[in-house]
């Protein structure tokens, strides 16, 4: 009998608001050819000569404004979603970040160490974008090939049109909409939809 597990995939975050951690995170993120769609030499020059000399300090200051005592808001929220899903499904659920920690290969190893041989993959992006959904899935499948090539995998496709997702977004926005205390309603995603 197979043992099922779920892996949640998300973008990631620096390990801290320290400039060195932000620099490492930005380097990993921006050197991804699916994020900066340019030939390697151009991407390397842009990242290492133009962006990394100044952006890490500016970004570290911005991260410090939103950072919580427990850590990155994205990691904390993703961990809460992971725990809620694990409780609901009563099967192992791990969290893998495309950039930073917990890394996608480590999240996969965690599940494999528990004996999971049937993996359901949930990219935490409702839409498809090369710079988010695709790069996260490719990174996971690379880790699968390295760690357990015969692992059974099922991938959740983009769900931006799913009625359940749309209803959840409506319910989340309803209090603000009904209050009328806003100028515009903006939905923002990490990535560029295709």
N, C-alpha and C positions, 0 to 999 in steps of 0.2 A: 504494500500500500504506500502511495506517495505521501510526502509531507509537504503541505502547501505553506507558502510564505509570501509576503508582500514587501516590495521595496518602493519607497516614495523617493522621487528624484526632484531636487530643487536646485536653484542657482548657486547659492553659497554666500559666504560672508567672510571677512577677515577674522582671524582668531581673536583679535583685540583691536583697540583703537590706536595702538602703537604704530608709528609711521612705518617701522620695519615690517610689521604684519600686513599693513595695508599695501605696502609696496609689493610684497610677495603675492598677495591676492590679486592685485591689479595686473601684475606680470602674467600670472597664470591665466587670468580671464582674458586679457587683451591679446595675448599671443595665440589664442585659439582662432584658427582660420575661419571658423564659422561665426565668430563675433566680429573680427576685423577681416573682412573678405578682401584681402590683398595678398599678392605674392609674399612669400616668407621674408625676403630681404627688405622689402618695403615695410612690412609689418614690424620686423625687428627694429628697423631704424625709427619708425614712428614711436613705438613703445619705449625703447631704451634710450633714445636720444631726445625725444620731444616730450613724451608724456611722463615717464617715471622720474625725471629730475625735479618736477614740481608738483605733480598731481597727488602723490601719496600724502604729503603734508596737508594739502587742502581737503582731500577726502577724509583723512583721519579726523580733522576738525569737524567735518560734517557728520561722520559716524559718531563722534563723541556726543553730539547733540541729541541723538536718538538712542544711543546705547543704554541698556538697562543694567541694573546691578548684577543680574544673573547672566548677562551677555547680549549677544546680537538679537534684535527683535525677530529677524527672519528665522534664526535657528530656534529660538524659544517658541515661536508660533508653530513652526514645523514639528517640533518635538511634542507639543500639545496635540496636534493633529495625529501624529504617529501613535501616541498613547490612546487617544480616543478610538482610532481605527483598530488597534490591537485589542482593546477591550470589547469592541463591537463584534469583531470577527473571531476572536479567541484563537488566533494563529499568530505566529511571529511576524512582526512588522519592523523593518529597519528604515533608516533615513540616510540617504546618500546625497551629498552636495556635489555638483559638478566642479565647483572650485572651492578650495578650502576644506574644512572639516565639519562634520564627519565625511570623509571622502567616499565616493561611490565604491571603489574597490574594497574599502574597509567595511562598508555596509553590506556588500555582497558576502564577504567572508564571514561576517557575523551570522548571516542566515545559513550559509553552508555549514558552519560549525554546529548549528542546531539540527542539521540533517535535512534541511529543505532541499527538495529535488524538483519542485514544481513552483515556479516563481511568477507572480503576477506583478507587472511593472506599471507603476502609476506616476507618470511625469506630472508634476503639480502645476502644469500650464494648461489652461483651457483651450488655447489656440496652438496651431503649429507655427513655429518660426525656427529657422536654421540656427539662430543664435541662442535659443533656449531649449525648446523641446528636442530638436534633432541632436544638438551637441550632447545633451544629457543622456539620451538613449544610446548614441554611438559610444560614449565613454563607458556606459554600463555594459554594452555588448562586447567591447574590448576586454573588460574585466572578466566577463563570462568566458570568453575564449581562453583567457589565461588561467582561470581558476577551475572551471568545470564546463568544458565545451559541450557535454551532453545534457546540460541542464535544460529542462523543459521551461520555456518562457512564453508568457502571454502579455502582450503590450496593449495598454489602454490607449485608444486613439484620441486625438483632440476631441474635446467634449463641449466646446463653446456653444453648440446648437442644441445640446441635450436639454430637454424640458426641465429636468430636475435641477440642473445647474442654473438655468435661467430663473426658475422659481426661487432658488436660494438667493440669487443676486437681488431679485425684487424684494424679498422679505428683509434682506439686510439693509437695503436702501429705503424701504418703506417709511420708517420713522422720520428720516430726514426729509423725504419727499412730502409726507403729510404735514410736517411742521411748516413747510414753505420757506424755511429760513436758509435759503441758498440761492446762488445765481446760476450755477451750472452743475450738472451731474457729470462727473468724469470717471470713466473706467480706464485704469492704467495697468499695463502689463509690462513685465520685463521681456523684451523681445520685439521683433518686428514681424507682425503677421504676414504670411505669404498668401 
